[in-house]
Amino acid sequence: MRRQYLGFTRLAPVWIGCRRDPDLPGAGIDPMILGGDGPAGALRRALFKQAGMAPDLARLRALAPALVHAQFGRGGALALPLARRLGVPLVVTFHGGDAHKDVHYRTRPWPGVFARRLPALWAYASLFVCVSVSVRDKLIRRGFPPGKLTVLPIGVEPAPAAAPPPDPGHLLFVGRMVEKKGVFVLLDALSRLRASGDTTHAVLVGDGPLLPDLRKRAAAVGGVTLTGWQTPEQVRSWMEGALGLVVPSITGRGGDAEGLPTVAVEAMTLGVPLIGSDRAGLEGVFDADGPGLRVPAGNAAALAAAMARLTTDPAGRAVWAAAARTRALRDFDARRQSALLEATLLEFV
């Protein structure tokens, strides 16, 4: 979230929410917690979430807000009564699962806050910012007004390009171990590589509910390291030694799918080629001069073939690496994307 505001020069963000994330102090963020402390604060937050009774209005009005920028679809639904009471525009950023997961839009006897307020959100919000084309297209199919949708990816902070990895380097996956990440497809593809005689090591970074089952499968494949959770510095180190980053995402049960995987853009800034599925939220990244190879989602044979090409074609890797770095600096620089977001928000102030 912090990256969205790095390039702001005219608007001064004030962070407001209902709870503190433990990572906020490290990011230099001291949020205002709606409702205050103690049991009374918890009650006020519950009434705010479920009944739209906005607390702290005098304190918020004293900030002279120009606009409310909400994160995720549910955040937009929660912020709706607050923006109304303050009399300011509301802009909502959708990140992926909030657009793709069917559960958020399912009709049921007791709908949640998001489903209850969705028609009013469509009417009141000035704009819905989508982090990728796939998010925009999905929201259109959900019934969102097309004229209120815009695509604006969140950028990353560029770092110096990494040196080309030694031969042999490793294939890298980074992500949460959940269905939509397609890690079982990746392991199937690696098994095919092993059968063809390719022993290139693979490193899978991340934690999640599927990790125990993935460890068992990886042991049978061989040549696979599952690291569990890693710090950002450790992830960067794995990227710097990678032949390529594999993003084998699929559409999970309930429609869960990627928005724009930040890890892919981070790898691109380091000059790491990509192998991405056509469900990885990377529309517009892969083209004739793109940063790597695109494969059909869920197709282990195609994924294995792409990985084999990456590991055996150093000249191709060099071309893809240069394209990855160029594309990341051109289209995904955090300060540039942040400045574009600020200019977009200022249109409604």
C-alpha positions as CSV (number, residue, x, y, z in Angstrom):
1,M,0.0,0.0,0.0
2,R,2.8,2.4,0.9
3,R,4.1,2.4,-2.7
4,Q,0.9,3.9,-4.0
5,Y,1.7,7.2,-2.3
6,L,5.5,7.5,-2.8
7,G,5.1,10.0,-5.6
8,F,2.4,12.2,-4.1
9,T,3.3,16.0,-4.0
10,R,-0.1,17.6,-3.6
11,L,-2.1,15.2,-1.6
12,A,-1.0,14.1,1.9
13,P,-2.3,10.6,2.8
14,V,-3.7,9.9,6.2
15,W,-3.9,6.2,7.0
16,I,-7.2,5.2,8.7
17,G,-8.4,1.7,9.5
18,C,-9.9,-0.6,12.1
19,R,-6.8,-2.4,13.2
20,R,-3.0,-2.2,13.2
21,D,-1.0,-4.5,11.0
22,P,2.3,-5.5,12.8
23,D,4.3,-4.4,9.7
24,L,3.1,-0.8,9.7
25,P,5.8,0.6,12.1
26,G,8.5,-0.8,9.9
27,A,7.0,1.0,6.9
28,G,6.9,4.3,8.9
29,I,3.1,4.3,9.1
30,D,1.2,5.4,12.2
31,P,-2.5,4.9,11.4
32,M,-5.5,6.4,13.0
33,I,-7.7,3.6,14.4
34,L,-11.4,4.4,14.0
35,G,-13.4,4.2,17.2
36,G,-10.5,4.5,19.7
37,D,-9.2,2.1,22.3
38,G,-10.9,-0.3,24.7
39,P,-14.2,-2.1,24.7
40,A,-16.1,1.1,23.6
41,G,-13.8,1.4,20.6
42,A,-14.4,-2.2,19.6
43,L,-18.2,-1.6,19.8
44,R,-17.9,1.6,17.7
45,R,-15.9,-0.3,15.1
46,A,-18.5,-3.1,15.0
47,L,-21.3,-0.6,14.5
48,F,-19.2,1.1,11.8
49,K,-18.6,-2.1,10.0
50,Q,-22.1,-3.5,10.1
51,A,-24.4,-0.5,10.4
52,G,-22.3,2.3,8.8
53,M,-22.3,4.4,11.9
54,A,-19.1,6.4,11.2
55,P,-17.1,7.2,14.4
56,D,-14.7,10.1,14.9
57,L,-16.4,12.4,12.4
58,A,-15.3,15.6,14.2
59,R,-11.7,14.4,14.2
60,L,-11.9,13.4,10.5
61,R,-13.5,16.7,9.5
62,A,-10.7,18.6,11.2
63,L,-8.3,16.9,8.7
64,A,-10.2,18.7,5.9
65,P,-10.2,15.6,3.7
66,A,-10.5,16.0,0.0
67,L,-11.2,12.4,-0.9
68,V,-11.3,8.9,0.5
69,H,-9.1,6.3,-1.2
70,A,-10.2,2.8,-0.1
71,Q,-8.2,-0.4,-0.5
72,F,-9.9,-3.6,-1.7
73,G,-13.6,-4.0,-2.5
74,R,-14.7,-4.6,1.1
75,G,-12.7,-1.6,2.2
76,G,-14.6,0.5,-0.3
77,A,-17.9,-0.8,1.1
78,L,-16.8,0.0,4.6
79,A,-15.6,3.4,3.6
80,L,-18.8,4.3,1.8
81,P,-20.8,5.7,4.7
82,L,-17.7,7.5,5.9
83,A,-17.2,9.3,2.6
84,R,-20.9,10.1,2.5
85,R,-20.9,11.7,5.9
86,L,-17.7,13.6,5.1
87,G,-19.2,14.7,1.8
88,V,-16.1,13.8,-0.2
89,P,-15.5,11.6,-3.3
90,L,-14.7,7.9,-2.9
91,V,-12.1,6.0,-5.0
92,V,-11.6,2.3,-4.5
93,T,-8.6,0.2,-5.6
94,F,-9.3,-3.5,-6.4
95,H,-6.3,-5.8,-6.1
96,G,-7.4,-9.2,-7.4
97,G,-9.2,-11.6,-5.2
98,D,-11.7,-8.9,-4.3
99,A,-12.7,-9.0,-8.0
100,H,-12.3,-12.7,-8.8
101,K,-13.6,-14.6,-5.8
102,D,-17.2,-15.6,-6.4
103,V,-17.9,-15.7,-2.6
104,H,-17.8,-11.9,-2.5
105,Y,-20.7,-11.6,-5.0
106,R,-22.8,-14.7,-4.2
107,T,-26.4,-14.2,-3.3
108,R,-27.2,-15.6,0.1
109,P,-29.9,-15.1,2.8
110,W,-27.6,-13.0,5.0
111,P,-25.2,-11.1,2.6
112,G,-22.0,-9.5,4.0
113,V,-21.3,-5.8,4.1
114,F,-19.7,-5.8,0.6
115,A,-22.6,-7.5,-1.1
116,R,-25.2,-5.4,0.8
117,R,-23.6,-2.1,-0.2
118,L,-22.4,-3.0,-3.7
119,P,-25.3,-1.2,-5.6
120,A,-24.8,1.9,-3.5
121,L,-21.0,1.7,-4.0
122,W,-21.5,1.6,-7.8
123,A,-23.6,4.7,-7.6
124,Y,-21.5,6.8,-5.2
125,A,-17.9,5.9,-6.0
126,S,-16.2,8.2,-8.4
127,L,-13.8,5.6,-9.7
128,F,-12.6,2.0,-9.3
129,V,-8.9,1.6,-9.8
130,C,-7.9,-1.9,-11.1
131,V,-4.3,-3.2,-10.7
132,S,-4.5,-5.2,-13.9
133,V,-6.6,-5.7,-17.1
134,S,-7.9,-9.0,-15.8
135,V,-9.3,-7.3,-12.7
136,R,-11.0,-4.6,-14.8
137,D,-12.5,-7.2,-17.2
138,K,-13.8,-9.3,-14.2
139,L,-15.4,-6.3,-12.6
140,I,-17.2,-5.5,-15.9
141,R,-18.6,-9.0,-15.9
142,R,-19.6,-8.5,-12.3
143,G,-21.8,-5.5,-13.4
144,F,-19.5,-2.6,-12.4
145,P,-20.1,0.5,-14.5
146,P,-17.3,0.4,-17.2
147,G,-17.0,4.2,-17.3
148,K,-15.9,4.1,-13.7
149,L,-13.1,1.6,-14.2
150,T,-9.5,2.4,-14.9
151,V,-6.4,0.2,-15.0
152,L,-3.4,1.5,-13.0
153,P,-0.9,-1.1,-11.8
154,I,1.0,-0.6,-8.5
155,G,4.7,-0.1,-9.1
156,V,7.7,-1.3,-7.3
157,E,10.8,0.6,-6.2
158,P,13.6,-0.1,-8.8
159,A,16.9,-1.6,-7.7
160,P,20.1,-2.0,-9.5
161,A,20.0,-4.9,-12.0
162,A,21.3,-8.2,-10.8
163,A,24.3,-9.8,-12.4
164,P,23.5,-12.7,-14.7
165,P,23.2,-15.9,-12.6
166,P,25.9,-18.5,-12.8
167,D,25.3,-21.6,-14.8
168,P,23.7,-23.6,-13.3
169,G,21.4,-21.2,-11.6
170,H,18.0,-22.1,-10.3
171,L,14.3,-21.8,-11.3
172,L,12.4,-19.7,-8.7
173,F,8.8,-19.5,-7.5
174,V,7.8,-17.0,-4.8
175,G,4.3,-16.9,-3.5
176,R,1.7,-18.0,-0.9
177,M,1.2,-21.8,-1.1
178,V,-2.5,-21.7,-2.1
179,E,-4.4,-23.2,-5.0
180,K,-4.5,-20.2,-7.3
181,K,-0.7,-20.0,-7.3
182,G,-0.5,-23.2,-9.4
183,V,2.3,-24.8,-7.4
184,F,1.2,-28.4,-7.9
185,V,1.2,-27.7,-11.7
186,L,4.8,-26.4,-11.3
187,L,5.8,-29.6,-9.5
188,D,4.2,-31.7,-12.2
189,A,6.2,-29.7,-14.8
190,L,9.4,-30.2,-12.8
191,S,8.7,-33.9,-12.7
192,R,8.5,-33.9,-16.5
193,L,11.8,-32.0,-16.7
194,R,13.5,-34.6,-14.5
195,A,12.2,-37.4,-16.8
196,S,13.8,-35.6,-19.8
197,G,17.2,-35.4,-18.0
198,D,17.0,-31.8,-16.9
199,T,18.2,-31.5,-13.3
200,T,18.0,-27.7,-12.9
201,H,17.4,-27.0,-9.2
202,A,14.1,-25.3,-8.3
203,V,13.6,-23.1,-5.3
204,L,10.0,-22.5,-4.0
205,V,9.7,-19.6,-1.5
206,G,6.6,-19.1,0.6
207,D,4.3,-20.4,3.2
208,G,0.7,-21.4,3.2
209,P,-1.9,-24.1,3.9
210,L,-0.7,-26.3,1.0
211,L,3.0,-26.4,2.1
212,P,2.9,-29.8,3.9
213,D,1.4,-31.5,0.9
214,L,3.8,-29.7,-1.5
215,R,6.8,-30.9,0.6
216,K,5.7,-34.5,0.1
217,R,5.3,-34.0,-3.6
218,A,8.5,-32.1,-4.0
219,A,10.5,-34.9,-2.3
220,A,9.2,-37.3,-4.9
221,V,10.2,-34.9,-7.8
222,G,13.7,-34.3,-6.5
223,G,15.9,-31.2,-6.9
224,V,13.4,-28.9,-5.2
225,T,13.9,-26.8,-2.2
226,L,10.9,-25.4,-0.3
227,T,12.2,-22.6,1.9
228,G,9.0,-21.6,3.7
229,W,8.6,-17.9,4.5
230,Q,11.6,-15.6,3.7
231,T,12.4,-12.0,4.5
232,P,12.3,-9.5,1.6
233,E,16.1,-9.5,1.6
234,Q,16.3,-13.3,1.4
235,V,13.8,-13.2,-1.5
236,R,15.9,-10.7,-3.3
237,S,18.9,-12.9,-2.9
238,W,17.0,-15.9,-4.4
239,M,16.0,-13.6,-7.3
240,E,19.5,-12.5,-8.0
241,G,20.6,-16.1,-8.5
242,A,17.6,-17.2,-10.6
243,L,17.6,-18.2,-14.2
244,G,13.9,-17.2,-14.2
245,L,10.9,-16.6,-12.1
246,V,8.0,-19.1,-12.7
247,V,4.4,-17.7,-12.2
248,P,2.2,-20.8,-12.9
249,S,-1.0,-19.3,-11.6
250,I,-4.4,-20.9,-12.2
251,T,-8.0,-19.9,-11.5
252,G,-8.8,-21.6,-8.2
253,R,-12.1,-22.9,-6.8
254,G,-14.6,-20.1,-6.3
255,G,-13.0,-18.1,-9.1
256,D,-10.0,-17.0,-7.1
257,A,-7.3,-15.6,-9.4
258,E,-4.4,-13.2,-9.5
259,G,-4.5,-9.5,-9.8
260,L,-1.0,-8.4,-10.6
261,P,1.7,-10.4,-8.7
262,T,4.1,-7.9,-7.2
263,V,6.8,-10.5,-7.0
264,A,6.8,-10.8,-10.8
265,V,7.4,-7.0,-11.2
266,E,10.1,-7.1,-8.5
267,A,11.9,-9.8,-10.4
268,M,11.6,-7.9,-13.6
269,T,13.3,-4.8,-12.1
270,L,16.3,-7.1,-11.3
271,G,16.4,-8.3,-14.9
272,V,15.0,-11.8,-14.1
273,P,13.1,-13.4,-17.0
274,L,9.6,-14.6,-16.4
275,I,7.6,-17.7,-17.3
276,G,4.0,-16.9,-16.6
277,S,0.7,-18.5,-17.2
278,D,-2.2,-16.8,-19.0
279,R,-4.0,-16.6,-15.6
280,A,-1.1,-14.8,-13.8
281,G,-2.5,-11.3,-14.1
282,L,0.3,-10.3,-16.4
283,E,-1.7,-9.1,-19.4
284,G,0.3,-6.5,-21.4
285,V,3.6,-7.7,-20.0
286,F,4.1,-10.6,-22.5
287,D,4.4,-9.7,-26.1
288,A,6.8,-10.2,-29.0
289,D,9.5,-8.3,-27.1
290,G,8.4,-9.4,-23.7
291,P,10.3,-10.5,-20.6
292,G,10.0,-14.3,-21.1
293,L,7.6,-17.0,-22.0
294,R,3.8,-17.3,-21.6
295,V,2.0,-20.7,-21.2
296,P,-1.6,-21.9,-20.8
297,A,-2.6,-22.1,-17.2
298,G,-2.7,-25.6,-15.7
299,N,-0.7,-27.1,-18.6
300,A,2.2,-28.9,-17.0
301,A,3.6,-30.0,-20.4
302,A,3.7,-26.5,-21.8
303,L,5.2,-25.2,-18.5
304,A,7.9,-27.9,-18.6
305,A,8.8,-27.0,-22.2
306,A,9.1,-23.3,-21.4
307,M,11.3,-24.1,-18.4
308,A,13.5,-26.4,-20.6
309,R,13.9,-23.6,-23.1
310,L,14.8,-21.1,-20.4
311,T,17.5,-23.4,-18.9
312,T,19.1,-24.3,-22.2
313,D,19.0,-21.0,-24.1
314,P,21.5,-18.5,-22.5
315,A,21.1,-16.1,-25.4
316,G,17.4,-16.1,-25.1
317,R,17.7,-15.6,-21.3
318,A,19.8,-12.5,-21.9
319,V,17.3,-11.0,-24.3
320,W,14.4,-11.7,-21.9
321,A,16.3,-10.4,-18.9
322,A,17.0,-7.1,-20.7
323,A,13.3,-6.8,-21.8
324,A,12.2,-7.6,-18.2
325,R,14.3,-4.8,-16.8
326,T,13.3,-2.3,-19.5
327,R,9.6,-3.1,-19.1
328,A,9.7,-2.8,-15.3
329,L,11.4,0.6,-15.4
330,R,9.1,1.9,-18.1
331,D,5.8,0.7,-16.8
332,F,6.1,-0.2,-13.2
333,D,8.3,2.4,-11.4
334,A,6.6,3.0,-8.1
335,R,7.1,6.8,-8.1
336,R,5.8,7.1,-11.6
337,Q,2.8,5.0,-10.9
338,S,2.1,6.9,-7.7
339,A,2.2,10.2,-9.5
340,L,-0.3,8.8,-12.0
341,L,-2.5,7.8,-9.1
342,E,-2.3,11.2,-7.5
343,A,-3.2,12.9,-10.8
344,T,-6.1,10.5,-11.2
345,L,-7.4,11.3,-7.7
346,L,-7.0,15.0,-8.2
347,E,-9.5,14.8,-11.1
348,F,-12.3,14.2,-8.5
349,V,-11.2,16.7,-5.8
